[in-house]
Amino acid sequence: MYLDITENLFNLKLFLKHRDYAPEFKDIKESGRVGLPCIVINDGEQIVFDYTTLDIEDIKR
């Protein structure tokens, strides 16, 4: 699901609620960052903070 957090306050709140409880964001929050941009794959199976580390071919499998 694509979510544009700049579209409205509701979308931003949805993202922040997910971020606040997802363990993958722990290091991001502790370093004072928001955690954007990120790509969430398969309902949270993988969360990517740096798109250059994303292996598109691996995702297709």
C-alpha positions, 0 to 999 in steps of 0.5 A: 500500500502506498501512503503519501504522508504529505497528503493529509494529517490522517495519513501521517498519523497512520504512518507514525502509529505503525512506526512507533510500534514496529521493532524495525524502526527502533534504531531509526527512532533512537537516532532521532530520525523519522524513518522516511523514506521506507518501503514495506514489503509483504505486510511488514516482512521486510522494511527498507530504509535505504532503497539502494540496498533493495534487491528487486529481483529477490522481491519478485520471487 
